[in-house]
């Protein structure tokens, strides 16, 4: 695996028009991304040494070094001492998720968030119902129990609610759905926190209804329960707007 600049156009700058430093770093990141998309490199593969990458891509070693630091922060590559830089086999939980920041920077209306959740959540919950193991169903049940106990103790927090949704995401057995779902839920954390302060009993009732339909494998009732659960959450969104 070489990662060369075969598909890169010749620079349009001249000796009197310097290329912004960031553009070269972005080019290196883009080239590595394209190599991953094409299958030229795969998770677990080692990248060429910095000097070789710089030569192949016709950029300075400092640009390659900065690009690799950026990719490391994103959880794309990892530096293995004495071995080199490799593509991570899977993204780490502590890595930066750029999609979260991109979504946060969008000009959002309350209806945009409602639409997003309405499109996504019923489908993933049905998928989880069809694929969940007995152990995963028990994990979802335990999340409901923990939420109830925290409400009874008078200390419900967003994490108590989110644990239920995370357990459902994991039961889909689809890493794409799970990762995108967790990203979307981060957008809703503030409104869910509001729900936990103002209407925790309604949230618990909704979770129980969803779980009961989930266990019965009643797809129609499950979708209705999920959609109905948005009503209390919408009120929390309105209080934040």
C-alpha positions as CSV (number, residue, x, y, z in Angstrom):
1,X,0.0,0.0,0.0
2,X,1.6,3.2,-1.1
3,X,-0.9,6.1,-1.1
4,X,0.3,8.1,-4.0
5,X,-0.9,11.4,-5.4
6,X,-1.9,10.0,-8.8
7,X,-5.3,11.5,-8.7
8,X,-4.2,14.8,-7.3
9,X,-4.3,17.8,-9.6
10,X,-1.1,19.9,-9.9
11,X,-1.0,22.8,-7.5
12,X,-2.5,25.9,-9.0
13,X,-0.3,28.1,-6.8
14,X,3.0,29.6,-8.0
15,X,6.1,30.6,-6.1
16,X,4.4,33.9,-5.3
17,X,1.1,32.4,-4.1
18,X,1.7,30.2,-1.0
19,X,-0.6,27.3,-0.3
20,X,-2.4,27.7,3.1
21,X,-0.8,25.2,5.5
22,X,-4.2,23.8,6.4
23,X,-5.0,22.9,2.8
24,X,-2.1,20.4,2.7
25,X,-3.1,18.8,6.0
26,X,-6.6,18.5,4.7
27,X,-5.3,16.9,1.5
28,X,-3.4,14.2,3.4
29,X,-6.5,13.5,5.5
30,X,-8.7,13.3,2.4
31,X,-6.2,11.0,0.6
32,X,-6.2,8.6,3.6
33,X,-10.0,8.7,3.7
34,X,-10.2,7.9,0.0
35,X,-7.8,5.0,0.4
36,X,-10.0,3.6,3.2
37,X,-13.1,4.0,1.0
38,X,-11.5,2.3,-2.0
39,X,-10.2,-0.6,0.1
40,X,-6.6,0.4,-0.7
41,X,-6.0,0.3,3.1
42,X,-8.2,-1.4,5.7
43,X,-8.6,-1.3,9.5
44,X,-5.6,-2.8,11.1
45,X,-3.2,-2.0,8.2
46,X,-0.1,0.1,8.9
47,X,0.5,3.3,7.0
48,X,3.8,4.0,5.3
49,X,6.4,5.9,7.4
50,X,5.9,9.7,7.5
51,X,8.8,10.3,5.2
52,X,7.4,7.9,2.6
53,X,3.9,9.3,2.9
54,X,5.2,12.8,2.4
55,X,7.2,11.8,-0.7
56,X,4.3,9.8,-2.2
57,X,1.8,12.7,-1.6
58,X,4.3,15.4,-2.6
59,X,3.8,17.3,0.7
60,X,6.1,18.2,3.6
61,X,6.6,15.8,6.5
62,X,5.1,18.4,8.9
63,X,1.8,18.3,6.9
64,X,1.7,14.5,7.2
65,X,2.5,14.7,10.9
66,X,-0.3,17.1,11.6
67,X,-2.8,15.1,9.5
68,X,-1.9,11.9,11.4
69,X,-2.4,13.8,14.7
70,X,-5.8,14.9,13.6
71,X,-6.7,11.4,12.5
72,X,-5.5,10.1,15.9
73,X,-7.8,12.5,17.7
74,X,-10.7,11.3,15.6
75,X,-9.9,7.7,16.5
76,X,-9.0,6.8,12.9
77,X,-5.3,5.9,13.5
78,X,-3.3,4.8,16.4
79,X,0.5,5.0,17.0
80,X,2.1,1.8,18.1
81,X,5.4,2.3,19.7
82,X,8.2,0.6,17.8
83,X,5.8,-0.4,15.0
84,X,4.4,2.7,13.3
85,X,1.0,4.2,12.6
86,X,-1.9,1.9,11.9
87,X,-5.6,2.3,11.0
88,X,-7.7,1.5,14.1
89,X,-9.6,-1.7,13.9
90,X,-12.6,0.0,15.4
91,X,-13.3,3.6,16.7
92,X,-12.6,4.2,20.4
93,X,-15.2,5.5,22.7
94,X,-13.0,8.4,23.7
95,X,-12.3,9.5,20.1
96,X,-13.7,12.8,18.9
97,X,-17.0,12.5,16.9
98,X,-17.0,15.3,14.2
99,X,-20.6,14.5,13.3
100,X,-21.8,15.8,16.7
101,X,-20.1,19.1,16.2
102,X,-21.4,19.4,12.6
103,X,-25.0,18.8,13.8
104,X,-24.6,21.2,16.7
105,X,-23.4,23.9,14.3
106,X,-26.4,23.5,12.0
107,X,-29.2,26.1,12.3
108,X,-31.8,23.9,14.0
109,X,-35.5,24.3,14.5
110,X,-37.3,22.3,17.1
111,X,-39.2,20.6,14.3
112,X,-35.9,19.4,12.8
113,X,-35.0,17.5,16.0
114,X,-38.5,16.0,16.1
115,X,-38.3,14.9,12.5
116,X,-34.9,13.3,13.1
117,X,-36.1,11.3,16.0
118,X,-39.4,10.4,14.4
119,X,-37.6,9.0,11.4
120,X,-34.9,7.1,13.3
121,X,-36.2,5.8,16.6
122,X,-39.2,3.7,15.5
123,X,-37.2,1.8,12.9
124,X,-34.2,1.0,15.1
125,X,-36.5,-0.1,18.0
126,X,-38.3,-2.6,15.7
127,X,-34.9,-3.8,14.4
128,X,-33.7,-4.3,18.0
129,X,-36.9,-6.2,18.8
130,X,-36.3,-8.6,16.0
131,X,-32.6,-9.2,16.9
132,X,-32.4,-8.9,20.7
133,X,-31.0,-11.8,22.6
134,X,-32.5,-12.9,26.0
135,X,-29.5,-11.2,27.7
136,X,-30.1,-8.0,25.8
137,X,-33.8,-8.0,26.7
138,X,-32.7,-8.4,30.4
139,X,-30.4,-5.4,30.0
140,X,-33.2,-3.3,28.6
141,X,-35.4,-4.4,31.5
142,X,-32.7,-3.5,34.0
143,X,-32.5,0.0,32.5
144,X,-36.2,0.4,33.1
145,X,-35.8,-0.7,36.7
146,X,-32.9,1.6,37.3
147,X,-34.9,4.6,36.0
148,X,-37.8,3.7,38.3
149,X,-35.5,3.5,41.3
150,X,-33.8,6.8,40.5
151,X,-37.2,8.4,40.2
152,X,-38.4,6.9,43.5
153,X,-35.2,8.2,45.1
154,X,-35.9,11.7,43.7
155,X,-32.6,11.8,41.7
156,X,-33.4,10.9,38.1
157,X,-30.8,12.2,35.5
158,X,-30.6,12.0,31.7
159,X,-28.2,9.0,31.9
160,X,-31.0,6.9,33.5
161,X,-33.2,7.6,30.5
162,X,-30.4,7.2,27.9
163,X,-29.3,3.9,29.3
164,X,-32.6,2.5,28.0
165,X,-32.0,3.8,24.5
166,X,-28.4,2.7,24.4
167,X,-29.4,-0.8,25.4
168,X,-31.9,-0.9,22.5
169,X,-29.3,0.4,20.1
170,X,-26.9,-2.4,21.1
171,X,-29.6,-4.9,20.5
172,X,-29.8,-4.0,16.8
173,X,-26.4,-5.8,16.3
174,X,-25.6,-3.1,13.7
175,X,-22.5,-1.0,14.4
176,X,-23.6,1.7,12.0
177,X,-27.0,2.1,13.6
178,X,-25.5,2.0,17.0
179,X,-22.9,4.6,16.4
180,X,-25.2,7.0,14.5
181,X,-27.9,6.4,17.1
182,X,-25.6,7.4,20.0
183,X,-24.6,10.5,18.1
184,X,-28.2,11.5,17.6
185,X,-29.0,10.9,21.3
186,X,-26.2,13.3,22.3
187,X,-28.3,16.0,20.6
188,X,-31.3,15.1,22.7
189,X,-29.4,14.9,26.1
190,X,-30.3,18.4,27.2
191,X,-34.0,18.0,26.5
192,X,-34.0,14.6,28.1
193,X,-32.4,16.2,31.2
194,X,-35.4,18.6,31.2
195,X,-37.8,15.7,31.0
196,X,-36.0,14.0,34.0
197,X,-36.5,17.2,36.0
198,X,-40.1,17.9,35.0
199,X,-41.9,14.7,33.9
200,X,-39.8,11.7,34.9
201,X,-42.9,9.6,35.7
202,X,-44.2,10.1,32.2
203,X,-40.8,9.0,30.8
204,X,-40.9,5.9,32.9
205,X,-44.5,5.1,31.8
206,X,-43.4,5.4,28.2
207,X,-40.4,3.2,28.7
208,X,-42.5,0.5,30.3
209,X,-45.0,0.6,27.5
210,X,-42.2,0.3,24.9
211,X,-40.6,-2.6,26.8
212,X,-43.8,-4.5,27.1
213,X,-44.5,-4.3,23.4
214,X,-40.8,-5.2,22.7
215,X,-41.1,-8.4,24.8
216,X,-44.4,-9.4,23.2
217,X,-42.9,-8.9,19.7
218,X,-45.8,-6.7,18.9
219,X,-44.4,-4.5,16.1
220,X,-47.5,-2.3,15.6
221,X,-47.9,-1.6,19.4
222,X,-44.1,-1.0,19.6
223,X,-44.1,1.7,17.0
224,X,-47.2,3.3,18.5
225,X,-45.5,3.3,21.9
226,X,-42.3,4.9,20.6
227,X,-44.2,7.6,18.8
228,X,-46.4,8.3,21.8
229,X,-43.3,8.7,24.0
230,X,-42.3,11.7,21.9
231,X,-45.2,13.8,23.3
232,X,-43.6,14.4,26.7
233,X,-40.2,14.9,25.2
234,X,-41.7,17.6,22.8
235,X,-42.9,19.6,25.8
236,X,-39.4,19.5,27.2
237,X,-38.0,20.8,23.9
238,X,-40.6,23.6,23.9
239,X,-39.4,24.7,27.4
240,X,-35.9,24.9,26.1
241,X,-36.7,27.0,23.0
